[in-house]
């Protein structure tokens, strides 16, 4: 089975933090955006393996994100 997850990247003091929208427990940091992407992909694979070993249900991907403008 193949699933797609939605990554959210946030600029932080030491680089970038990456997190999956559908699976918030999958989170990592990297010095550059590219490093963060690679590390997030690795974190996702490791979490899938861990959930399978524990026979836990793996969250489904495919979130739909939309930016909503707001006057602040």
MOPAC internal coordinates of N, CA, C and O (Angstrom, degrees):
PM7 1SCF
backbone

  N    0.0000 0     0.00 0     0.00 0    0    0    0
  C    1.4497 1     0.00 0     0.00 0    1    0    0
  C    1.5315 1   108.97 1     0.00 0    2    1    0
  O    1.2310 1   121.03 1   -37.18 1    3    2    1
  N    1.3081 1   115.63 1   142.82 1    3    2    1
  C    1.4575 1   121.47 1  -179.47 1    5    3    2
  C    1.5205 1   108.50 1  -120.30 1    6    5    3
  O    1.2310 1   120.62 1   -44.31 1    7    6    5
  N    1.3217 1   116.42 1   135.69 1    7    6    5
  C    1.4563 1   121.03 1   178.71 1    9    7    6
  C    1.5215 1   108.87 1  -136.53 1   10    9    7
  O    1.2310 1   120.47 1   -27.02 1   11   10    9
  N    1.3017 1   116.71 1   152.98 1   11   10    9
  C    1.4599 1   122.60 1   178.31 1   13   11   10
  C    1.5189 1   108.53 1  -115.43 1   14   13   11
  O    1.2310 1   120.64 1   -46.20 1   15   14   13
  N    1.3267 1   116.38 1   133.80 1   15   14   13
  C    1.4577 1   121.87 1   179.39 1   17   15   14
  C    1.5275 1   109.76 1  -112.90 1   18   17   15
  O    1.2310 1   121.21 1   -24.55 1   19   18   17
  N    1.3098 1   115.30 1   155.45 1   19   18   17
  C    1.4567 1   122.39 1  -177.30 1   21   19   18
  C    1.5216 1   109.53 1  -100.06 1   22   21   19
  O    1.2310 1   120.46 1   -61.16 1   23   22   21
  N    1.3295 1   116.72 1   118.84 1   23   22   21
  C    1.4645 1   121.79 1  -179.50 1   25   23   22
  C    1.5276 1   110.03 1   -94.17 1   26   25   23
  O    1.2310 1   121.63 1   -40.14 1   27   26   25
  N    1.3208 1   114.48 1   139.86 1   27   26   25
  C    1.4658 1   121.73 1   176.13 1   29   27   26
  C    1.5265 1   106.51 1  -120.20 1   30   29   27
  O    1.2310 1   120.63 1   -52.99 1   31   30   29
  N    1.3252 1   116.40 1   127.01 1   31   30   29
  C    1.4614 1   121.33 1  -179.82 1   33   31   30
  C    1.5214 1   109.65 1  -115.20 1   34   33   31
  O    1.2310 1   121.20 1   -45.84 1   35   34   33
  N    1.3204 1   115.30 1   134.16 1   35   34   33
  C    1.4527 1   121.60 1  -179.56 1   37   35   34
  C    1.5247 1   108.68 1  -125.57 1   38   37   35
  O    1.2310 1   120.36 1   -49.81 1   39   38   37
  N    1.3197 1   116.92 1   130.19 1   39   38   37
  C    1.4637 1   121.46 1   176.41 1   41   39   38
  C    1.5293 1   108.13 1   -70.92 1   42   41   39
  O    1.2310 1   120.59 1   -52.59 1   43   42   41
  N    1.3281 1   116.48 1   127.41 1   43   42   41
  C    1.4576 1   122.18 1   177.65 1   45   43   42
  C    1.5222 1   108.86 1  -124.83 1   46   45   43
  O    1.2310 1   120.32 1    -6.28 1   47   46   45
  N    1.3079 1   116.99 1   173.72 1   47   46   45
  C    1.4639 1   122.15 1  -176.21 1   49   47   46
  C    1.5340 1   112.80 1   -54.49 1   50   49   47
  O    1.2310 1   120.27 1   138.41 1   51   50   49
  N    1.3264 1   117.10 1   -41.59 1   51   50   49
  C    1.4636 1   121.02 1  -175.62 1   53   51   50
  C    1.5225 1   114.11 1   -97.55 1   54   53   51
  O    1.2310 1   119.68 1  -170.36 1   55   54   53
  N    1.3304 1   118.22 1     9.64 1   55   54   53
  C    1.4654 1   120.63 1   179.85 1   57   55   54
  C    1.5061 1   111.45 1   143.44 1   58   57   55
  O    1.2310 1   120.65 1    65.62 1   59   58   57
  N    1.3467 1   116.36 1  -114.38 1   59   58   57
  C    1.4585 1   121.94 1  -177.75 1   61   59   58
  C    1.5235 1   110.73 1  -137.08 1   62   61   59
  O    1.2310 1   121.51 1   -33.59 1   63   62   61
  N    1.3252 1   114.72 1   146.41 1   63   62   61
  C    1.4557 1   121.35 1   171.80 1   65   63   62
  C    1.5220 1   106.40 1  -111.33 1   66   65   63
  O    1.2310 1   120.41 1   -46.70 1   67   66   65
  N    1.3220 1   116.83 1   133.30 1   67   66   65
  C    1.4580 1   122.26 1   177.46 1   69   67   66
  C    1.5128 1   110.05 1  -117.79 1   70   69   67
  O    1.2310 1   120.97 1   -39.38 1   71   70   69
  N    1.3355 1   115.74 1   140.62 1   71   70   69
  C    1.4544 1   121.13 1  -178.58 1   73   71   70
  C    1.5241 1   108.59 1  -148.29 1   74   73   71
  O    1.2310 1   120.48 1   -32.15 1   75   74   73
  N    1.3172 1   116.69 1   147.85 1   75   74   73
  C    1.4536 1   120.82 1   176.40 1   77   75   74
  C    1.5155 1   109.64 1   -89.42 1   78   77   75
  O    1.2310 1   120.49 1   -49.56 1   79   78   77
  N    1.3184 1   116.67 1   130.44 1   79   78   77
  C    1.4601 1   122.23 1  -178.13 1   81   79   78
  C    1.5252 1   110.53 1   -62.76 1   82   81   79
  O    1.2310 1   120.32 1   133.61 1   83   82   81
  N    1.3081 1   117.00 1   -46.39 1   83   82   81
  C    1.4600 1   121.23 1  -176.54 1   85   83   82
  C    1.5300 1   113.51 1   -77.60 1   86   85   83
  O    1.2310 1   120.67 1   164.99 1   87   86   85
  N    1.3269 1   116.32 1   -15.01 1   87   86   85
  C    1.4705 1   120.93 1  -175.55 1   89   87   86
  C    1.5288 1   107.76 1  -142.21 1   90   89   87
  O    1.2310 1   120.10 1  -104.80 1   91   90   89
  N    1.3362 1   117.42 1    75.20 1   91   90   89
  C    1.4687 1   121.85 1  -172.12 1   93   91   90
  C    1.5280 1   115.19 1   -58.71 1   94   93   91
  O    1.2310 1   120.31 1   159.64 1   95   94   93
  N    1.3317 1   117.01 1   -20.36 1   95   94   93
  C    1.4660 1   119.63 1   178.24 1   97   95   94
  C    1.5277 1   112.24 1   -68.65 1   98   97   95
  O    1.2310 1   120.52 1   161.38 1   99   98   97
  N    1.3360 1   116.61 1   -18.62 1   99   98   97
  C    1.4682 1   120.67 1   177.54 1  101   99   98
  C    1.5275 1   106.96 1   -87.82 1  102  101   99
  O    1.2310 1   121.16 1   -78.03 1  103  102  101
  N    1.3181 1   115.39 1   101.97 1  103  102  101
  C    1.4608 1   121.74 1  -174.67 1  105  103  102
  C    1.5303 1   108.60 1  -144.63 1  106  105  103
  O    1.2310 1   120.58 1   -33.98 1  107  106  105
  N    1.3192 1   116.49 1   146.02 1  107  106  105
  C    1.4595 1   121.28 1   179.25 1  109  107  106
  C    1.5198 1   109.68 1  -157.63 1  110  109  107
  O    1.2310 1   120.89 1    -4.89 1  111  110  109
  N    1.3324 1   115.90 1   175.11 1  111  110  109
  C    1.4592 1   121.69 1   177.69 1  113  111  110
  C    1.5262 1   109.57 1  -134.47 1  114  113  111
  O    1.2310 1   121.20 1   -25.59 1  115  114  113
  N    1.3252 1   115.32 1   154.41 1  115  114  113
  C    1.4595 1   121.26 1   175.81 1  117  115  114
  C    1.5180 1   110.03 1  -149.30 1  118  117  115
  O    1.2310 1   120.72 1   -23.79 1  119  118  117
  N    1.3191 1   116.22 1   156.21 1  119  118  117
  C    1.4677 1   120.52 1   179.89 1  121  119  118
  C    1.5243 1   111.92 1   -68.56 1  122  121  119
  O    1.2310 1   120.63 1   146.59 1  123  122  121
  N    1.3327 1   116.39 1   -33.41 1  123  122  121
  C    1.4644 1   121.38 1   177.86 1  125  123  122
  C    1.5176 1   108.67 1  -122.50 1  126  125  123
  O    1.2310 1   120.77 1   -15.12 1  127  126  125
  N    1.3167 1   116.13 1   164.88 1  127  126  125
  C    1.4549 1   120.15 1   178.41 1  129  127  126
  C    1.5276 1   110.65 1   -62.43 1  130  129  127
  O    1.2310 1   120.42 1   138.02 1  131  130  129
  N    1.3167 1   116.80 1   -41.98 1  131  130  129
  C    1.4664 1   120.40 1   179.41 1  133  131  130
  C    1.5263 1   111.36 1   -63.15 1  134  133  131
  O    1.2310 1   120.20 1   136.79 1  135  134  133
  N    1.3337 1   117.23 1   -43.21 1  135  134  133
  C    1.4669 1   120.60 1   177.68 1  137  135  134
  C    1.5255 1   110.24 1   -62.12 1  138  137  135
  O    1.2310 1   120.40 1   139.52 1  139  138  137
  N    1.3049 1   116.84 1   -40.48 1  139  138  137
  C    1.4601 1   121.33 1   179.18 1  141  139  138
  C    1.5245 1   110.67 1   -63.88 1  142  141  139
  O    1.2310 1   119.96 1   139.44 1  143  142  141
  N    1.3148 1   117.69 1   -40.56 1  143  142  141
  C    1.4751 1   121.51 1   178.11 1  145  143  142
  C    1.5208 1   111.07 1   -60.25 1  146  145  143
  O    1.2310 1   121.14 1   133.56 1  147  146  145
  N    1.3306 1   115.43 1   -46.44 1  147  146  145
  C    1.4700 1   120.50 1  -179.57 1  149  147  146
  C    1.5241 1   110.04 1   -63.10 1  150  149  147
  O    1.2310 1   120.60 1   135.76 1  151  150  149
  N    1.3163 1   116.46 1   -44.24 1  151  150  149
  C    1.4581 1   120.51 1  -179.03 1  153  151  150
  C    1.5269 1   111.85 1   -67.51 1  154  153  151
  O    1.2310 1   120.08 1   145.23 1  155  154  153
  N    1.3365 1   117.44 1   -34.77 1  155  154  153
  C    1.4594 1   120.35 1   177.83 1  157  155  154
  C    1.5207 1   110.98 1   -67.51 1  158  157  155
  O    1.2310 1   120.53 1   140.15 1  159  158  157
  N    1.3167 1   116.60 1   -39.85 1  159  158  157
  C    1.4674 1   120.68 1   176.48 1  161  159  158
  C    1.5316 1   110.17 1   -61.18 1  162  161  159
  O    1.2310 1   120.55 1   136.28 1  163  162  161
  N    1.3338 1   116.56 1   -43.72 1  163  162  161
  C    1.4611 1   121.06 1   178.17 1  165  163  162
  C    1.5316 1   110.66 1   -64.35 1  166  165  163
  O    1.2310 1   120.38 1   136.83 1  167  166  165
  N    1.3287 1   116.89 1   -43.17 1  167  166  165
  C    1.4664 1   120.65 1   179.18 1  169  167  166
  C    1.5296 1   110.79 1   -61.48 1  170  169  167
  O    1.2310 1   120.26 1   141.48 1  171  170  169
  N    1.3293 1   117.10 1   -38.52 1  171  170  169
  C    1.4612 1   121.17 1   177.76 1  173  171  170
  C    1.5255 1   110.77 1   -62.24 1  174  173  171
  O    1.2310 1   120.30 1   132.74 1  175  174  173
  N    1.3222 1   117.03 1   -47.26 1  175  174  173
  C    1.4709 1   120.12 1   179.86 1  177  175  174
  C    1.5230 1   111.38 1   -62.18 1  178  177  175
  O    1.2310 1   120.45 1   138.13 1  179  178  177
  N    1.3221 1   116.75 1   -41.87 1  179  178  177
  C    1.4652 1   120.60 1   179.55 1  181  179  178
  C    1.5287 1   110.89 1   -64.74 1  182  181  179
  O    1.2310 1   120.19 1   140.21 1  183  182  181
  N    1.3285 1   117.25 1   -39.79 1  183  182  181
  C    1.4605 1   120.85 1  -179.96 1  185  183  182
  C    1.5261 1   110.71 1   -67.85 1  186  185  183
  O    1.2310 1   120.32 1   141.16 1  187  186  185
  N    1.3370 1   116.99 1   -38.84 1  187  186  185
  C    1.4683 1   119.94 1   176.14 1  189  187  186
  C    1.5241 1   110.31 1   -60.06 1  190  189  187
  O    1.2310 1   120.50 1   134.12 1  191  190  189
  N    1.3271 1   116.65 1   -45.88 1  191  190  189
  C    1.4709 1   120.26 1   178.63 1  193  191  190
  C    1.5211 1   111.52 1   -60.42 1  194  193  191
  O    1.2310 1   120.57 1   135.47 1  195  194  193
  N    1.3331 1   116.52 1   -44.53 1  195  194  193
  C    1.4615 1   121.03 1  -179.14 1  197  195  194
  C    1.5372 1   110.90 1   -63.40 1  198  197  195
  O    1.2310 1   120.25 1   136.45 1  199  198  197
  N    1.3244 1   117.12 1   -43.55 1  199  198  197
  C    1.4639 1   120.30 1   179.75 1  201  199  198
  C    1.5265 1   110.85 1   -65.08 1  202  201  199
  O    1.2310 1   120.28 1   140.97 1  203  202  201
  N    1.3126 1   117.08 1   -39.03 1  203  202  201
  C    1.4760 1   119.75 1   178.50 1  205  203  202
  C    1.5205 1   110.46 1   -63.99 1  206  205  203
  O    1.2310 1   120.20 1   136.52 1  207  206  205
  N    1.3399 1   117.22 1   -43.48 1  207  206  205
  C    1.4707 1   120.96 1   179.80 1  209  207  206
  C    1.5254 1   111.05 1   -62.27 1  210  209  207
  O    1.2310 1   120.69 1   144.72 1  211  210  209
  N    1.3305 1   116.29 1   -35.28 1  211  210  209
  C    1.4685 1   120.70 1  -179.00 1  213  211  210
  C    1.5230 1   112.48 1   -89.19 1  214  213  211
  O    1.2310 1   121.10 1  -178.91 1  215  214  213
  N    1.3319 1   115.50 1     1.09 1  215  214  213
  C    1.4662 1   122.63 1  -178.71 1  217  215  214
  C    1.5317 1   111.47 1    55.73 1  218  217  215
  O    1.2310 1   121.16 1  -140.59 1  219  218  217
  N    1.3216 1   115.39 1    39.41 1  219  218  217
  C    1.4631 1   122.00 1   176.48 1  221  219  218
  C    1.5219 1   109.30 1   -95.27 1  222  221  219
  O    1.2310 1   120.62 1   -27.64 1  223  222  221
  N    1.3161 1   116.42 1   152.36 1  223  222  221
  C    1.4578 1   120.94 1   178.94 1  225  223  222
  C    1.5250 1   110.38 1   -73.14 1  226  225  223
  O    1.2310 1   120.76 1   -50.80 1  227  226  225
  N    1.3189 1   116.16 1   129.20 1  227  226  225
  C    1.4659 1   122.42 1   179.89 1  229  227  226
  C    1.5258 1   108.48 1   -83.90 1  230  229  227
  O    1.2310 1   119.85 1   -54.48 1  231  230  229
  N    1.3369 1   117.89 1   125.52 1  231  230  229
  C    1.4654 1   120.12 1   179.01 1  233  231  230
  C    1.5244 1   111.52 1   -58.34 1  234  233  231
  O    1.2310 1   121.04 1   -36.03 1  235  234  233
  N    1.3182 1   115.61 1   143.97 1  235  234  233
  C    1.4586 1   121.35 1   178.63 1  237  235  234
  C    1.5224 1   110.03 1   -82.20 1  238  237  235
  O    1.2310 1   120.78 1   -35.05 1  239  238  237
  N    1.3073 1   116.12 1   144.95 1  239  238  237
  C    1.4565 1   122.30 1   177.49 1  241  239  238
  C    1.5159 1   110.64 1   -89.37 1  242  241  239
  O    1.2310 1   121.42 1    14.76 1  243  242  241
  N    1.3256 1   114.89 1  -165.24 1  243  242  241
  C    1.4486 1   120.62 1   174.04 1  245  243  242
  C    1.5137 1   115.53 1    93.16 1  246  245  243
  O    1.2310 1   119.96 1  -152.28 1  247  246  245
  N    1.3192 1   117.69 1    27.72 1  247  246  245
  C    1.4651 1   119.99 1   179.10 1  249  247  246
  C    1.5297 1   110.41 1   -65.75 1  250  249  247
  O    1.2310 1   121.00 1   -28.32 1  251  250  249
  N    1.2895 1   115.70 1   151.68 1  251  250  249
  C    1.4553 1   122.07 1   174.81 1  253  251  250
  C    1.5205 1   106.65 1  -109.13 1  254  253  251
  O    1.2310 1   120.74 1   -59.63 1  255  254  253
  N    1.3230 1   116.19 1   120.37 1  255  254  253
  C    1.4624 1   121.04 1  -179.74 1  257  255  254
  C    1.5143 1   109.01 1  -107.17 1  258  257  255
  O    1.2310 1   121.82 1   -34.86 1  259  258  257
  N    1.3038 1   114.12 1   145.14 1  259  258  257
  C    1.4479 1   120.36 1   178.06 1  261  259  258
  C    1.5195 1   108.54 1  -144.64 1  262  261  259
  O    1.2310 1   120.33 1   -46.63 1  263  262  261
  N    1.3070 1   116.97 1   133.37 1  263  262  261
  C    1.4576 1   120.55 1   175.38 1  265  263  262
  C    1.5175 1   108.94 1   -87.32 1  266  265  263
  O    1.2310 1   121.16 1   -47.21 1  267  266  265
  N    1.3103 1   115.38 1   132.79 1  267  266  265
  C    1.4634 1   121.40 1  -179.03 1  269  267  266
  C    1.5216 1   108.62 1  -114.70 1  270  269  267
  O    1.2310 1   119.77 1   -59.51 1  271  270  269
  N    1.3247 1   118.05 1   120.49 1  271  270  269
  C    1.4597 1   120.25 1  -178.90 1  273  271  270
  C    1.5302 1   111.31 1   -71.44 1  274  273  271
  O    1.2310 1   121.53 1   -33.15 1  275  274  273
  N    1.3206 1   114.67 1   146.85 1  275  274  273
  C    1.4617 1   120.36 1   177.51 1  277  275  274
  C    1.5215 1   108.53 1  -145.27 1  278  277  275
  O    1.2310 1   120.51 1   -41.56 1  279  278  277
  N    1.2961 1   116.63 1   138.44 1  279  278  277
  C    1.4562 1   121.44 1   175.95 1  281  279  278
  C    1.5180 1   107.78 1   -84.09 1  282  281  279
  O    1.2310 1   120.74 1   -58.11 1  283  282  281
  N    1.3424 1   116.18 1   121.89 1  283  282  281
  C    1.4711 1   119.83 1  -179.57 1  285  283  282
  C    1.5104 1   110.71 1  -124.25 1  286  285  283
  O    1.2310 1   120.10 1   180.00 1  287  286  285

